[in-house]
Amino acid sequence: MMIVAHHAPSLMQWGWLPHMPASMVHGVSFFFVLSGFILTHVYSSKPMPSYGLFIRARFARLWPVHAFSLLLLVLLVRHDSITFDGQGMFDKWVVLGFNLTLLHSIFPFLAYTFSWNAVSWSISTEMFFYFAFPLLIVNIGRNWHWKMFGMAVLVIVVISLQAAAGWPATSDNYEVATGSFGTYPNPLVRGLEFCAGMATWVLWNRHLRHLKLSLWAWSALEFAAVALCVGWIGFAFFWVFPMLSPRMSLWYGPCGSFWMFAILIAVFASGRGVFSRALSVRPLLFLGDVSFSIYMLHQLLMKAFVTSFNWPDVPAAIYFLVLLVLASASYVLVEKPGQRLLLGRAPAKIKPAMA
């Protein structure tokens, strides 16, 4: 929902949108940290499957809804609003090939990062995390700090190399390599957030998982974590921004809250306070189930209302109702059946990782 609020101002005309801070873009960062935490939690308690089976399971997690969202984009959105088009490697059909195979986030061009269903850059980046995860999890309990240090150094190296190569920070030309698009979707840069989730699981498992506190003590911790997160995202994040160099700002802008999300996830993971228990009620669990489809479909639905239906002032209540119905149908009719189809007779031990 942070990302829905982030994308809405450029397309919709809802009165509350001007009050949304730019830091809503950090919803993707939360997803990356949470993903690292959950995968480490799942695969630290049992042997890893073969590399091929693991990648197959992760591909099955992402691709059915990805393909479905591309189909809906073509059917619902006016064609001149779908994607960029150019020559050679920037031809929209070439770009579509990389997009369909979830490889497009490695290209530092606007034409690739936000191609077709623009939000799919993040699941492309996530797919590269999956490629690396079986290596990253080896001895994670003992070397998590070295992996975090290595990823932090990698961020600095990538940004420095881009500056040395003379890449402009930004450009309106979708065929120009820029520091912005060499950073924002880059798995080598965003991997720090994924590794932070893995490290968070190690520390949670070691220090918080079996911590004996009362319901109200856990609730106080949860409230403090939420208050700290809101205070950081809404206010403190923007105080730090002017202190950074322009190049480091390219990283900090979309990623600067990852450490705060790590704290939030660590506190809520035990599920022992009033707030985390409230998140376990059935309607919110269902919203969690359909959240991936909500994410993948929300922007194309906005584009459909604006370009095809010519209704940019559609009431927010109608938009969110349509989005929830569409995402629920996607989850029931596409996401889960698609996973079963792609997994086929895969061993049962890989299936819990679908959570």
GIKABEL-V408222 format. One record per residue. RES is the residue in three letters. PSI is psi in degrees with one decimal (999 if undefined). OMEGA is omega in whole degrees, -180 to 180 (none if undefined). D_LAST is the distance of its C-alpha to the last C-alpha in Angstrom with 1 decimal. Layout:
res = [RES,RES]
psi = [PSI,PSI]
omega = [OMEGA,OMEGA]
d_last = [D_LAST,D_LAST]
//
This chain:
res = [MET,MET,ILE,VAL,ALA,HIS,HIS,ALA,PRO,SER,LEU,MET,GLN,TRP,GLY,TRP,LEU,PRO,HIS,MET,PRO,ALA,SER,MET,VAL,HIS,GLY,VAL,SER,PHE,PHE,PHE,VAL,LEU,SER,GLY,PHE,ILE,LEU,THR,HIS,VAL,TYR,SER,SER,LYS,PRO,MET,PRO,SER,TYR,GLY,LEU,PHE,ILE,ARG,ALA,ARG,PHE,ALA,ARG,LEU,TRP,PRO,VAL,HIS,ALA,PHE,SER,LEU,LEU,LEU,LEU,VAL,LEU,LEU,VAL,ARG,HIS,ASP,SER,ILE,THR,PHE,ASP,GLY,GLN,GLY,MET,PHE,ASP,LYS,TRP,VAL,VAL,LEU,GLY,PHE,ASN,LEU,THR,LEU,LEU,HIS,SER,ILE,PHE,PRO,PHE,LEU,ALA,TYR,THR,PHE,SER,TRP,ASN,ALA,VAL,SER,TRP,SER,ILE,SER,THR,GLU,MET,PHE,PHE,TYR,PHE,ALA,PHE,PRO,LEU,LEU,ILE,VAL,ASN,ILE,GLY,ARG,ASN,TRP,HIS,TRP,LYS,MET,PHE,GLY,MET,ALA,VAL,LEU,VAL,ILE,VAL,VAL,ILE,SER,LEU,GLN,ALA,ALA,ALA,GLY,TRP,PRO,ALA,THR,SER,ASP,ASN,TYR,GLU,VAL,ALA,THR,GLY,SER,PHE,GLY,THR,TYR,PRO,ASN,PRO,LEU,VAL,ARG,GLY,LEU,GLU,PHE,CYS,ALA,GLY,MET,ALA,THR,TRP,VAL,LEU,TRP,ASN,ARG,HIS,LEU,ARG,HIS,LEU,LYS,LEU,SER,LEU,TRP,ALA,TRP,SER,ALA,LEU,GLU,PHE,ALA,ALA,VAL,ALA,LEU,CYS,VAL,GLY,TRP,ILE,GLY,PHE,ALA,PHE,PHE,TRP,VAL,PHE,PRO,MET,LEU,SER,PRO,ARG,MET,SER,LEU,TRP,TYR,GLY,PRO,CYS,GLY,SER,PHE,TRP,MET,PHE,ALA,ILE,LEU,ILE,ALA,VAL,PHE,ALA,SER,GLY,ARG,GLY,VAL,PHE,SER,ARG,ALA,LEU,SER,VAL,ARG,PRO,LEU,LEU,PHE,LEU,GLY,ASP,VAL,SER,PHE,SER,ILE,TYR,MET,LEU,HIS,GLN,LEU,LEU,MET,LYS,ALA,PHE,VAL,THR,SER,PHE,ASN,TRP,PRO,ASP,VAL,PRO,ALA,ALA,ILE,TYR,PHE,LEU,VAL,LEU,LEU,VAL,LEU,ALA,SER,ALA,SER,TYR,VAL,LEU,VAL,GLU,LYS,PRO,GLY,GLN,ARG,LEU,LEU,LEU,GLY,ARG,ALA,PRO,ALA,LYS,ILE,LYS,PRO,ALA,MET,ALA]
psi = [-28.3,-41.2,-35.3,-46.2,-29.5,-39.1,-24.4,-39.8,-29.4,-8.0,-36.5,168.8,54.2,138.4,-27.8,-7.9,-38.1,-16.9,-2.9,123.2,154.7,-20.0,-2.4,-21.6,-17.8,-2.9,-34.0,-39.3,-40.6,-42.8,-42.1,-44.0,-46.1,-38.8,-45.7,-38.7,-49.5,-44.9,-39.6,-39.3,-44.0,-45.9,1.4,-13.3,3.0,161.3,144.1,139.3,176.3,156.9,-43.7,-42.9,-38.5,-49.0,-36.9,-42.7,-40.5,-37.5,-40.6,-26.7,-34.9,-39.1,-39.3,-46.3,-33.7,-49.2,-41.1,-40.7,-35.8,-40.9,-45.9,-37.5,-45.9,-36.9,-33.8,-25.9,138.1,132.8,-33.1,0.1,6.7,-51.7,173.6,162.3,139.7,-152.2,156.6,-127.1,-12.2,2.7,135.3,-26.5,-31.7,-45.8,-38.8,-38.3,-44.9,-36.0,-46.3,-34.2,7.8,39.7,1.1,-15.9,-10.8,-9.7,124.8,44.3,142.4,-37.4,-24.7,-45.7,-48.2,35.2,148.6,-121.7,99.0,-33.5,-11.5,-9.5,-36.7,-34.8,-22.8,-47.1,-43.2,-36.7,-37.1,-32.8,-40.9,-39.5,-36.3,-20.3,-45.6,-25.5,-39.7,-31.0,-12.2,120.8,33.6,-30.8,-25.8,-27.8,19.2,-38.4,-33.7,-36.5,-38.7,-43.5,-44.0,-41.0,-36.3,-41.8,-39.5,-39.2,-48.1,-42.3,-46.6,-46.0,-39.1,-40.4,-38.0,-40.7,-42.0,-31.6,-6.5,18.5,132.3,152.1,-43.7,163.5,146.2,-11.4,115.7,-5.1,5.9,130.2,129.2,158.9,-34.8,-50.9,-5.2,-4.1,-52.5,-49.6,-3.2,118.6,-30.9,-27.7,-47.6,-12.5,-23.2,-38.1,-41.8,-45.3,-32.3,-37.3,-40.1,-44.7,-36.5,-40.4,-42.4,-47.7,-38.1,-46.2,-33.0,-35.5,-25.7,-27.6,-41.4,17.6,128.4,105.5,159.9,166.2,-42.1,-29.5,-43.8,-39.4,-39.1,-39.8,-43.4,-43.4,-43.1,-39.7,-42.3,-44.8,-41.0,-41.1,-46.4,-42.5,-38.8,-51.3,-37.7,-25.2,-63.8,-34.0,-40.2,-19.7,-33.5,-33.7,-48.1,-15.1,-12.5,156.1,157.5,-38.7,-43.4,-25.9,-28.6,-32.5,-46.4,-35.9,-53.2,-12.7,-3.7,-4.2,7.9,-36.9,-34.2,-38.9,-34.4,-43.1,-45.9,-46.0,-41.6,-39.3,-39.1,-15.5,-31.0,-22.3,36.6,2.7,172.9,-41.0,-45.3,-33.8,-34.1,-29.5,-8.2,4.2,150.0,-43.8,-38.7,-32.1,-39.5,-40.7,-35.1,-40.3,-41.6,2.4,-34.2,-43.8,-37.7,-46.4,-45.4,-23.3,-15.2,-41.8,-39.2,-31.3,-40.1,-46.0,-36.2,-44.4,-39.0,-47.4,-40.4,-41.2,-7.9,49.1,64.2,-20.6,27.7,132.0,142.8,-37.0,-41.0,-44.2,-49.5,-31.8,-47.3,-42.5,-43.2,-41.9,-45.4,-43.2,-37.7,-42.3,-39.8,-42.9,-45.4,-40.6,-17.6,-55.8,-56.1,-46.9,-38.1,-39.3,-45.6,-39.1,-44.0,-28.7,-33.8,-121.3,26.3,147.5,144.2,-24.4,-17.6,-13.7,-33.3,-22.8,-5.5,-12.5,999]
omega = [173,-179,174,180,180,-177,-173,-175,-179,-175,-172,-175,179,-172,-176,-174,-180,-179,-180,179,180,-179,173,178,-178,174,177,178,176,180,-180,179,-180,180,178,179,-175,-180,178,177,-177,-170,173,-177,-178,179,175,171,176,-178,-179,180,179,-179,178,180,-179,176,178,179,-171,-163,-178,180,176,180,180,-179,176,178,179,179,-179,-177,-169,-172,178,-167,-180,178,-172,-175,175,177,-179,-178,176,-178,179,172,-173,-180,173,179,179,179,177,180,-179,-179,176,179,-168,-177,-180,-179,-173,-177,175,-177,179,-175,-177,-180,176,176,-165,-176,-176,176,-174,178,170,177,179,180,177,173,179,178,-176,-171,-180,175,-178,-175,180,180,-176,179,-178,-173,-178,-177,177,178,176,179,180,180,178,177,-179,177,-178,-179,-179,-180,180,179,178,178,-180,179,177,178,173,180,179,176,175,179,-174,179,-179,175,-177,175,-180,-177,169,-179,-173,-179,-169,179,179,178,-177,179,177,180,178,178,176,176,178,179,178,178,180,-178,176,-179,-176,-170,-173,-172,-176,179,-177,176,179,177,-175,176,176,-180,178,177,180,179,180,180,178,-180,178,-179,179,180,180,-176,-176,-173,-170,179,-177,176,-177,-172,-176,-177,-174,175,180,-178,179,177,178,176,-174,-177,180,-170,-167,180,-173,-179,179,177,177,177,-179,-179,-179,-179,-176,-172,-178,177,-174,178,-178,-175,-180,177,178,179,-179,177,-170,-180,180,174,178,177,175,179,-175,-174,179,177,176,-179,-175,-173,-168,-175,179,176,175,180,179,179,-175,-171,-175,-178,179,-177,-178,179,175,179,-178,-178,179,180,-176,176,178,-180,-179,179,-179,180,178,177,178,-179,-175,-171,-177,-172,-177,176,179,177,-180,-179,-177,178,178,-179,179,-180,-177,-175,178,-172,176,180,179,-177,none]
d_last = [19.3,21.0,20.9,22.2,25.0,25.7,26.3,28.1,31.5,32.3,31.9,32.2,35.0,33.6,35.8,33.3,31.9,34.7,33.5,30.1,30.3,29.6,27.0,24.5,23.7,21.9,18.8,17.7,18.6,16.4,13.4,14.6,15.1,11.8,10.1,12.7,12.2,8.5,9.1,12.4,11.2,9.2,12.1,14.9,14.9,15.3,17.2,15.8,16.0,18.7,18.5,18.7,15.9,13.5,14.7,14.5,10.8,10.4,13.1,11.7,8.7,11.6,14.8,15.0,14.9,17.0,19.5,19.6,20.3,23.1,24.6,24.7,26.1,29.0,29.6,29.6,30.8,34.4,34.6,36.5,33.6,30.9,31.3,33.9,36.3,38.7,40.3,39.2,35.8,35.5,36.0,33.3,32.6,32.4,29.9,27.9,27.7,26.1,23.9,22.6,21.8,20.0,22.9,24.7,23.7,26.0,29.1,30.7,32.1,31.5,31.8,28.7,26.5,26.8,27.4,26.6,23.5,24.1,20.7,19.3,20.9,18.0,15.5,18.4,18.6,15.0,15.6,18.4,16.4,14.4,17.9,19.0,16.1,17.4,20.7,19.8,18.1,21.3,23.1,21.1,22.3,25.9,25.9,23.4,26.4,27.9,24.9,24.8,28.6,28.4,25.9,28.2,31.2,29.6,29.2,32.9,34.0,32.2,33.7,37.1,37.2,36.6,39.4,41.7,41.2,42.4,39.3,39.9,37.4,37.0,38.6,38.8,39.2,36.0,37.3,38.0,35.8,35.4,34.2,31.9,30.0,30.3,28.4,26.1,23.8,24.9,22.1,24.8,25.3,21.8,20.6,22.2,19.5,16.7,18.8,19.5,15.8,16.2,19.5,18.4,16.1,19.3,21.5,19.3,19.0,22.7,24.2,22.2,19.8,22.8,25.1,27.0,27.8,28.6,26.6,28.9,28.8,25.0,25.5,28.1,26.0,23.2,26.0,27.5,24.3,23.9,27.7,27.7,24.9,26.8,30.0,28.9,27.3,30.1,33.1,33.1,31.1,34.0,36.6,35.4,35.2,39.0,39.3,37.5,39.0,38.3,36.3,34.1,33.6,31.8,29.1,29.3,29.2,25.6,24.3,26.6,24.2,21.5,23.2,23.2,19.5,19.1,21.3,19.6,16.1,18.0,19.9,17.1,14.7,16.8,16.8,20.5,22.3,23.2,21.3,17.8,18.6,19.5,16.1,14.9,17.2,15.9,17.0,15.2,11.9,12.6,13.5,10.3,8.7,11.6,12.0,11.2,13.9,16.1,16.2,17.0,19.6,21.3,23.9,24.9,25.5,27.7,29.6,30.1,31.6,33.9,35.0,34.9,35.4,37.6,36.1,35.2,36.1,33.7,33.0,29.8,29.1,29.5,27.3,24.4,24.8,24.9,21.8,19.8,21.2,20.5,16.9,16.3,18.1,16.2,12.8,14.6,17.0,15.7,12.0,10.9,14.3,14.3,11.3,13.2,16.4,15.6,14.1,17.0,18.1,15.9,15.8,13.3,12.7,10.6,8.3,6.1,5.4,3.8,0.0]
//
